[in-house]
């Protein structure tokens, strides 16, 4: 039997969860301050060129901040956070934390050997324990604007990857 297009190894090629951890609007607004600074540098040469250079630099900085933001996704039986990835079969007990619980998980509750992708301005955290006894990393700690959806996506991927008996 032929597999439907867009499927790889029985798994959908589409992510079941995807989120870009882009900077907050305040960070982008602060980065846009580069525009008048660049314009001031070029202003003694020509004010029209200074305006164009300032707008170009401001836009370039904002776009660069967005493009280099890490992506968190659950796809093809893996949890991917930035450049790191781990099979969901090696994970257990995904927990979505917000508020005070998330603050503690990012701070005093953060295990020194945990792998983490934490972004300022994003309140939610997902903590997922690593079930592999050979892995020295006890857990992954990942920022998320929708931690409940990320934790649910990991659980759904684990159910799909469970071998049938």
Buried (B, 14 or more C-beta within 10 A) or exposed (E): EEEEEEEEEEBEEEBBBBBEBBBEEEBBEEBBEBBBEBBEEBBEEEEEEBBBBBBEBBEBBBEEBEEEBBBBBBBBBBBBBEEBEBBBBBBBEBBBBBEEBBBEBBEEBBEEEBBBBBBEEBBBBBBBBBEEEEEEBEBBBBBBBBBBBBBBBBBBBBEEBEEEE
